Amino acid sequence: MNYDKVASTVSRISIFGAVALIVLGLVEGAANMFGYTVIHEAHKPSHLIELGAALTVIVIALLLRQIRDQHKSG
């Protein structure tokens, strides 16, 4: 596998994980408003959203690197 395929795979997995964490954080926050919990207080909803945002930043960095490499090569 070359770098482009690995970066693309990591980018796709990371963005999927980021979206899943953000959605889980929003669902957990909504459930907490009604007195329920989805993940049994393992993490605060805000921390899940922060983790999702951190993964999103990593994906953006990977995409910018791919754009830079494509721009350099042609």
PyMOL commands that set and color helices and strands:
alter all, ss='L'
color gray80, all
select helices_A, chain A and resi 3-33+45-73
alter helices_A, ss='H'
color red, helices_A
deselect
rebuild
show_as cartoon
